Amino acid sequence: MVFSSVTFLFYFLPAFLLCYFAAPGVRVKNLVLLAFSLVFYAWGGIANLLVLGVSMVANYLFALLIDARTPRWRLRVLGLAVAANLAGLIAFKYAGFLAQNINVLLAPAGLALPVVHPGLPLGISFFTFHAISYLVDVYRRKAAANRRFEEIAVYITMFPQLVAGPIVRYSTINRRIRTRRTTLGRVSAGLRIFVIGLSWKVLIADEVAPVVAAVFDNTPTPNLGEAWLGVTAYALQIYFDFGGYSNMAIGLAIAMGLKFPRNFNLPYGALSITDFWRRWHMSLSSWFRDYVYIPLGGNRHGHLHTAANLWAVFLLCGLWHGASWTFVIWGIHHGSFLVLERTGFGAALKAAPRVVRHAYALAVVLLGWVWFRADTLPGAFALFQGLAGLNGAGYLSAGLEAELKPVTMAIMVLAWPLAMFGLPRPGGAGLAPRLRLALFGAVDTLVVALLFALCVLSVGAATYSPFLYFRF
């Protein structure tokens, strides 16, 4: 089920909110949230529930074992638990990819492994990382193992973040799972953020998506204009698609009295790749920092060790996004520039004018998106040839021209400043504080209502459009 669908907006969400706020007490509210979350997840396939159920039960028991064991055994139990979680992720997501690459090595001997691509359970990358976060937090004594199974089930299955994040640490939300309160102000603020996220997805990401598909999927050798148009359109699509989903999840959490971490902070306004990863998918980058990079030694053992740790983290980050060499290269691409920025180049970059730093970061990110979006290595190389002008600089293809409607071009022009700098802050300093608050509150409400109306019209007329991060 997609947030930007008629089923969710007009049936699932109203029914959930009605039952949730009618439920007496937090424990009953948790049961309502759990029930609706399981229905939401089952909408993508009943078989997925089995994998999710095994994950919930296994990690609930693992945490109890970690909490109860003596210090001598706690690390061993944690290692077993993390290995079990990763084994499930590897089996479903990487089995076929690993078999294909092993078969390349076995080919000279005339041997081959069977290549099987199991159906990928929806959101397995996200709920696996949530489970590992819970186990590690229990091991580090940041939180005690929870003996109420339904609360662990709620933590892992909360439908707003179940299939595409943001990644929520157990230690940051465990108290609110058990004790929280909702107010009319929080509900209003949460639904406002939800509508903003919905408009990002429906009015921006979905509008530029056909341009992206026309270039990446239907233009074998894009020329200079087509290639740059496709890459810049994809940069907008993935930001406003995933950023929109994150805002919707955060907004729903606020309305329920919970709190999810911020996931984006104007990433295309970054002045370096280091800065970019402080702004992009912040919950994932901080997860890798705290659970992988720092345990590997971080930057505590010299430049070479730090470089190796950064490459390892971003290699894993690339693989986390998908079982493909294009994702691996995307991870190495970002890791390499992070390493470069820890050399003299980083010092020179900091001394450069702001516009140069911004242009550098944006160029590196855009080139990286080629690896991320291309389905194959030859497809990525063709895009790079186009970006360099090696495929000519002729006219746009008829298919791409058909997708470049006036509305689409206007949205692309307006969306880039929004992605880099955000909305301008309202003025009105000469007005009395209460009058200014009332005025801008009324304008804000009107704008949100208008956005929601436009989204409803667009959703009603559009075809099914899943979120990009559902595939991960």
C-alpha positions as CSV (number, residue, x, y, z in Angstrom):
1,M,0.0,0.0,0.0
2,V,1.3,3.4,-1.0
3,F,0.8,6.6,1.1
4,S,0.0,8.4,-2.1
5,S,-2.9,6.2,-3.1
6,V,-6.7,6.5,-2.8
7,T,-6.8,3.3,-0.7
8,F,-4.5,4.7,1.9
9,L,-5.7,8.3,1.9
10,F,-9.4,7.7,2.0
11,Y,-9.8,4.3,3.6
12,F,-6.8,3.0,5.6
13,L,-5.6,6.3,7.2
14,P,-9.0,7.6,8.3
15,A,-9.9,4.2,9.7
16,F,-6.6,4.0,11.5
17,L,-6.8,7.5,13.0
18,L,-10.4,6.9,14.2
19,C,-9.5,3.6,15.9
20,Y,-6.2,4.9,17.3
21,F,-7.6,8.0,18.9
22,A,-10.7,6.2,20.2
23,A,-8.5,3.5,21.9
24,P,-8.2,4.0,25.7
25,G,-4.6,4.1,27.0
26,V,-1.2,3.6,25.4
27,R,-1.2,-0.2,25.5
28,V,-4.5,-0.4,23.5
29,K,-3.2,2.2,21.1
30,N,-0.1,0.1,20.6
31,L,-2.3,-2.9,19.8
32,V,-4.3,-0.8,17.3
33,L,-1.1,0.4,15.7
34,L,0.3,-3.1,15.5
35,A,-2.9,-4.5,13.9
36,F,-3.1,-1.8,11.3
37,S,0.7,-2.1,10.6
38,L,0.3,-5.8,9.9
39,V,-2.6,-5.2,7.6
40,F,-0.6,-2.4,5.8
41,Y,2.4,-4.8,5.4
42,A,0.2,-7.7,4.3
43,W,-1.2,-5.6,1.6
44,G,2.1,-6.1,-0.3
45,G,1.9,-9.9,0.0
46,I,0.7,-12.2,2.7
47,A,3.9,-14.3,2.4
48,N,5.9,-11.3,3.6
49,L,4.2,-11.6,7.0
50,L,6.0,-14.9,7.8
51,V,9.5,-13.3,7.4
52,L,8.4,-10.3,9.4
53,G,6.9,-12.5,12.1
54,V,10.1,-14.6,12.4
55,S,12.2,-11.5,12.7
56,M,10.0,-10.1,15.5
57,V,9.9,-13.3,17.5
58,A,13.6,-14.1,17.1
59,N,14.8,-10.6,18.0
60,Y,12.5,-10.4,21.0
61,L,14.1,-13.6,22.3
62,F,17.7,-12.6,21.3
63,A,17.4,-9.4,23.3
64,L,16.2,-11.2,26.4
65,L,19.1,-13.6,26.1
66,I,21.6,-10.7,25.7
67,D,20.1,-8.9,28.7
68,A,20.2,-11.9,30.9
69,R,23.6,-13.3,30.1
70,T,26.9,-12.7,32.0
71,P,29.4,-10.3,30.4
72,R,31.4,-13.3,29.1
73,W,28.5,-14.5,26.9
74,R,26.7,-11.3,26.0
75,L,28.9,-10.4,23.1
76,R,28.7,-14.0,21.7
77,V,24.9,-13.9,21.8
78,L,24.9,-10.5,20.1
79,G,27.2,-11.8,17.4
80,L,24.9,-14.8,16.8
81,A,21.8,-12.5,16.7
82,V,23.3,-10.0,14.3
83,A,24.6,-12.9,12.1
84,A,21.1,-14.4,12.0
85,N,19.6,-11.1,11.0
86,L,22.2,-10.5,8.3
87,A,21.8,-14.1,7.1
88,G,18.1,-13.5,6.4
89,L,18.9,-10.3,4.5
90,I,21.6,-12.0,2.5
91,A,19.5,-15.0,1.6
92,F,16.6,-12.9,0.3
93,K,18.5,-10.0,-1.2
94,Y,21.9,-11.2,-2.3
95,A,21.7,-14.9,-3.0
96,G,21.3,-14.5,-6.7
97,F,23.9,-11.8,-7.0
98,L,26.5,-13.8,-5.1
99,A,25.8,-17.0,-7.1
100,Q,26.2,-15.1,-10.4
101,N,29.6,-13.7,-9.4
102,I,30.8,-17.0,-7.9
103,N,29.8,-18.7,-11.2
104,V,32.2,-16.4,-13.1
105,L,35.0,-17.9,-11.0
106,L,33.8,-21.4,-11.3
107,A,33.2,-21.2,-15.1
108,P,36.8,-22.4,-16.1
109,A,36.2,-25.6,-14.1
110,G,32.9,-26.2,-15.8
111,L,31.0,-25.7,-12.5
112,A,28.0,-23.5,-11.6
113,L,25.8,-22.7,-8.7
114,P,22.1,-22.4,-9.2
115,V,21.1,-18.8,-9.5
116,V,17.9,-18.1,-7.4
117,H,16.4,-14.7,-6.9
118,P,13.9,-15.1,-4.0
119,G,11.0,-12.7,-3.8
120,L,12.3,-9.7,-1.7
121,P,10.1,-9.1,1.4
122,L,9.0,-5.5,1.4
123,G,11.2,-3.3,3.5
124,I,13.5,-6.1,4.7
125,S,16.6,-3.8,4.6
126,F,14.9,-1.3,7.0
127,F,13.3,-3.7,9.5
128,T,16.6,-5.7,9.7
129,F,18.5,-2.6,10.6
130,H,15.8,-1.7,13.1
131,A,16.2,-5.1,14.7
132,I,20.0,-4.8,14.8
133,S,19.7,-1.4,16.4
134,Y,17.5,-2.8,19.2
135,L,19.9,-5.7,19.9
136,V,23.0,-3.5,20.0
137,D,21.3,-0.9,22.2
138,V,20.4,-3.7,24.6
139,Y,24.0,-5.0,24.5
140,R,25.4,-1.5,25.1
141,R,23.0,-1.0,28.1
142,K,21.4,2.0,26.3
143,A,18.1,0.3,26.8
144,A,16.8,-2.8,28.7
145,A,15.4,-5.8,26.8
146,N,11.6,-5.2,26.6
147,R,9.6,-8.1,28.0
148,R,6.4,-6.9,26.4
149,F,6.4,-8.6,23.0
150,E,3.7,-6.2,21.5
151,E,6.0,-3.2,22.2
152,I,8.9,-4.8,20.3
153,A,6.4,-5.8,17.5
154,V,5.2,-2.2,17.3
155,Y,8.8,-0.9,17.2
156,I,9.7,-3.1,14.2
157,T,6.4,-2.9,12.3
158,M,5.1,0.7,12.7
159,F,3.6,1.2,9.3
160,P,4.8,4.8,8.8
161,Q,8.5,3.7,8.7
162,L,8.2,-0.1,8.1
163,V,9.0,-0.3,4.4
164,A,11.2,2.8,3.7
165,G,12.4,4.3,7.0
166,P,13.6,6.6,8.4
167,I,15.7,4.2,10.5
168,V,14.6,4.7,14.1
169,R,16.9,3.7,17.0
170,Y,15.2,1.8,19.7
171,S,16.9,3.7,22.4
172,T,15.5,7.0,21.1
173,I,11.9,5.8,21.0
174,N,11.4,3.1,23.6
175,R,10.0,5.5,26.2
176,R,7.4,6.9,23.8
177,I,6.3,3.4,22.8
178,R,5.2,2.9,26.4
179,T,4.3,6.4,27.5
180,R,3.1,9.1,25.2
181,R,0.3,11.6,24.8
182,T,-1.3,13.2,21.8
183,T,-2.6,16.7,21.6
184,L,-4.6,18.6,19.0
185,G,-1.6,20.7,18.3
186,R,0.6,17.7,17.6
187,V,-2.0,16.1,15.4
188,S,-2.4,19.3,13.4
189,A,1.4,19.7,13.1
190,G,1.9,16.1,12.1
191,L,-0.8,16.1,9.4
192,R,0.7,19.3,8.0
193,I,4.1,17.7,7.6
194,F,2.3,14.7,6.1
195,V,0.6,16.8,3.5
196,I,3.9,18.6,2.6
197,G,5.5,15.1,2.1
198,L,2.6,14.0,0.0
199,S,2.9,17.0,-2.2
200,W,6.6,16.4,-2.6
201,K,5.9,12.9,-3.8
202,V,2.8,13.5,-6.0
203,L,3.4,17.0,-7.3
204,I,7.2,17.0,-7.9
205,A,8.7,13.4,-7.9
206,D,5.9,11.8,-9.9
207,E,5.8,14.7,-12.3
208,V,9.5,14.4,-13.3
209,A,9.5,10.6,-13.2
210,P,8.5,10.2,-16.9
211,V,11.4,12.4,-17.9
212,V,13.8,10.1,-16.0
213,A,12.3,7.0,-17.5
214,A,12.5,8.4,-21.0
215,V,16.3,9.0,-20.6
216,F,17.4,6.1,-18.5
217,D,15.1,3.4,-19.9
218,N,14.2,4.4,-23.4
219,T,17.3,6.3,-24.8
220,P,20.2,3.9,-25.4
221,T,22.7,6.6,-26.4
222,P,21.5,9.9,-24.9
223,N,23.1,13.0,-26.3
224,L,24.5,15.9,-24.2
225,G,21.2,17.6,-23.5
226,E,19.2,14.4,-22.9
227,A,21.8,13.0,-20.5
228,W,22.0,16.1,-18.3
229,L,18.3,16.5,-18.4
230,G,17.8,12.9,-17.3
231,V,20.4,13.1,-14.4
232,T,19.1,16.4,-13.1
233,A,15.5,15.1,-13.3
234,Y,16.5,12.0,-11.4
235,A,18.2,14.0,-8.7
236,L,14.9,15.8,-8.1
237,Q,12.9,12.6,-8.3
238,I,14.8,10.6,-5.7
239,Y,15.0,13.5,-3.3
240,F,11.4,14.5,-3.4
241,D,10.2,10.9,-3.6
242,F,12.2,9.7,-0.6
243,G,12.2,13.0,1.2
244,G,8.4,13.1,0.7
245,Y,8.0,9.6,2.2
246,S,10.2,10.5,5.1
247,N,8.1,13.6,5.8
248,M,4.9,11.6,5.6
249,A,6.3,9.0,8.1
250,I,7.5,11.8,10.5
251,G,4.2,13.6,10.3
252,L,2.2,10.5,11.1
253,A,4.5,9.7,14.0
254,I,4.1,13.2,15.4
255,A,0.3,12.9,15.1
256,M,0.5,9.6,17.1
257,G,2.7,11.2,19.8
258,L,5.9,9.5,18.6
259,K,9.0,11.1,17.3
260,F,11.0,9.9,14.3
261,P,14.4,11.4,13.4
262,R,14.8,13.9,10.6
263,N,16.0,12.3,7.4
264,F,17.0,15.1,5.1
265,N,18.3,18.6,5.6
266,L,18.6,20.4,2.2
267,P,21.2,17.9,0.9
268,Y,21.7,19.6,-2.5
269,G,22.8,22.7,-0.6
270,A,25.9,20.8,0.7
271,L,29.3,22.3,0.2
272,S,31.2,19.0,0.2
273,I,30.5,15.3,0.1
274,T,31.1,15.1,3.8
275,D,28.5,17.8,4.3
276,F,26.2,16.0,1.9
277,W,26.1,12.8,4.0
278,R,25.3,14.9,7.1
279,R,22.2,16.0,5.2
280,W,21.1,13.0,3.0
281,H,19.3,10.0,4.5
282,M,20.6,11.1,7.8
283,S,19.2,8.1,9.8
284,L,21.1,5.6,7.5
285,S,24.4,7.5,7.5
286,S,24.3,7.9,11.3
287,W,23.4,4.2,11.7
288,F,26.4,3.2,9.6
289,R,28.6,5.7,11.6
290,D,27.6,4.3,15.0
291,Y,27.2,0.6,14.3
292,V,29.9,0.1,11.6
293,Y,32.4,2.9,11.2
294,I,33.1,3.6,14.9
295,P,33.3,-0.1,15.9
296,L,35.8,-0.5,13.0
297,G,38.0,2.2,14.6
298,G,36.6,5.3,13.0
299,N,39.4,7.9,12.5
300,R,41.3,6.9,15.6
301,H,44.2,4.9,14.0
302,G,45.7,7.1,11.3
303,H,44.8,8.2,7.8
304,L,45.1,4.8,6.0
305,H,42.9,3.0,8.6
306,T,40.4,5.8,8.4
307,A,40.3,5.6,4.6
308,A,39.9,1.8,4.7
309,N,37.0,2.3,7.2
310,L,35.3,4.9,5.0
311,W,35.6,2.7,1.9
312,A,34.3,-0.3,3.8
313,V,31.3,1.6,5.2
314,F,30.3,3.0,1.8
315,L,30.8,-0.3,0.0
316,L,28.3,-1.8,2.5
317,C,26.1,1.3,2.0
318,G,26.1,0.6,-1.7
319,L,25.3,-3.0,-1.2
320,W,22.6,-2.2,1.3
321,H,20.8,-0.3,-1.5
322,G,20.9,-3.2,-4.0
323,A,22.5,-6.4,-5.2
324,S,24.2,-4.9,-8.2
325,W,27.7,-3.7,-9.2
326,T,26.2,-0.3,-10.1
327,F,25.3,0.1,-6.4
328,V,28.7,-1.1,-5.3
329,I,30.4,1.5,-7.6
330,W,28.1,4.2,-6.3
331,G,29.2,3.4,-2.7
332,I,32.9,3.4,-3.7
333,H,32.3,6.7,-5.6
334,H,31.1,8.4,-2.5
335,G,33.6,6.7,-0.3
336,S,36.5,7.9,-2.5
337,F,35.5,11.5,-2.4
338,L,35.1,11.3,1.4
339,V,38.6,10.0,1.6
340,L,39.8,12.7,-0.8
341,E,38.3,15.4,1.4
342,R,40.4,14.2,4.3
343,T,43.6,15.0,2.4
344,G,45.0,18.4,1.4
345,F,42.2,18.6,-1.2
346,G,39.7,19.0,1.7
347,A,41.7,21.9,3.1
348,A,41.9,23.6,-0.3
349,L,38.1,23.0,-0.8
350,K,37.3,24.8,2.5
351,A,39.4,27.8,1.3
352,A,37.6,28.0,-2.0
353,P,34.7,30.3,-2.7
354,R,31.3,29.0,-1.5
355,V,29.9,28.8,-5.1
356,V,32.9,26.6,-6.1
357,R,32.4,24.3,-3.1
358,H,28.7,24.0,-3.9
359,A,29.3,23.3,-7.6
360,Y,31.8,20.6,-6.7
361,A,29.5,18.8,-4.3
362,L,26.6,19.0,-6.7
363,A,28.6,17.7,-9.6
364,V,29.9,14.7,-7.6
365,V,26.4,13.8,-6.3
366,L,24.9,14.1,-9.8
367,L,27.6,11.9,-11.3
368,G,27.0,9.4,-8.5
369,W,23.3,9.2,-9.3
370,V,24.1,7.8,-12.8
371,W,25.5,4.6,-11.1
372,F,22.5,4.6,-8.7
373,R,19.8,4.8,-11.4
374,A,21.3,2.9,-14.3
375,D,20.1,-0.7,-14.4
376,T,23.4,-2.0,-16.0
377,L,27.0,-1.0,-16.3
378,P,26.7,-0.5,-20.1
379,G,23.7,1.8,-19.4
380,A,25.7,3.8,-16.9
381,F,28.7,4.1,-19.4
382,A,26.3,5.3,-22.1
383,L,25.0,8.0,-19.7
384,F,28.5,9.2,-18.9
385,Q,29.3,9.3,-22.6
386,G,26.3,11.5,-23.1
387,L,27.2,13.8,-20.1
388,A,30.6,14.3,-21.7
389,G,29.1,15.1,-25.1
390,L,30.6,12.0,-26.7
391,N,27.1,11.0,-28.1
392,G,26.6,14.3,-29.8
393,A,24.6,17.3,-28.9
394,G,21.6,17.0,-31.1
395,Y,17.9,17.6,-30.5
396,L,15.9,15.8,-27.9
397,S,14.2,12.6,-28.9
398,A,10.5,12.7,-29.7
399,G,9.7,10.5,-26.6
400,L,11.6,12.8,-24.3
401,E,10.0,15.9,-25.8
402,A,6.6,14.4,-25.3
403,E,7.3,14.1,-21.5
404,L,8.6,17.7,-21.2
405,K,5.3,19.3,-20.7
406,P,5.2,23.0,-19.6
407,V,4.1,22.0,-16.1
408,T,7.0,19.5,-15.9
409,M,9.6,22.1,-17.0
410,A,8.1,24.7,-14.5
411,I,8.3,22.2,-11.7
412,M,11.9,21.3,-12.5
413,V,12.9,25.0,-12.5
414,L,11.1,25.7,-9.2
415,A,12.1,22.4,-7.4
416,W,15.8,23.0,-7.6
417,P,15.9,26.1,-5.4
418,L,13.5,24.3,-3.0
419,A,15.9,21.3,-2.8
420,M,19.0,23.4,-2.3
421,F,17.8,26.3,-0.1
422,G,14.3,25.4,1.2
423,L,11.4,27.7,1.4
424,P,12.1,31.4,2.1
425,R,11.2,32.5,5.6
426,P,8.2,34.9,5.8
427,G,8.9,38.6,6.6
428,G,6.4,40.8,8.4
429,A,8.8,42.1,11.1
430,G,6.9,45.3,11.3
431,L,3.7,43.5,12.4
432,A,2.7,42.9,16.0
433,P,3.8,39.4,17.1
434,R,0.3,38.0,17.6
435,L,-1.0,39.5,14.3
436,R,2.0,38.1,12.5
437,L,1.4,34.7,14.0
438,A,-2.3,34.7,13.1
439,L,-1.6,36.0,9.6
440,F,1.0,33.5,8.7
441,G,-0.9,30.7,10.5
442,A,-3.9,31.4,8.3
443,V,-1.7,31.5,5.1
444,D,0.0,28.3,6.1
445,T,-3.3,26.5,6.6
446,L,-4.6,27.7,3.3
447,V,-1.5,26.6,1.5
448,V,-1.5,23.2,3.1
449,A,-5.2,22.8,2.2
450,L,-4.5,23.8,-1.4
451,L,-1.6,21.3,-1.6
452,F,-3.8,18.5,-0.3
453,A,-6.5,19.3,-2.8
454,L,-4.0,19.3,-5.7
455,C,-2.6,16.0,-4.4
456,V,-6.1,14.4,-4.2
457,L,-6.8,15.5,-7.8
458,S,-3.4,14.1,-9.0
459,V,-3.8,10.9,-7.1
460,G,-7.3,10.3,-8.4
461,A,-6.1,10.8,-12.0
462,A,-2.7,9.1,-11.8
463,T,-1.7,5.5,-12.1
464,Y,0.1,3.4,-9.4
465,S,3.4,5.0,-8.5
466,P,5.4,3.2,-5.7
467,F,8.0,5.0,-3.7
468,L,11.6,4.5,-5.1
469,Y,12.9,3.2,-1.7
470,F,10.3,0.4,-1.6
471,R,12.8,-1.6,-3.7
472,F,15.4,-1.5,-1.0
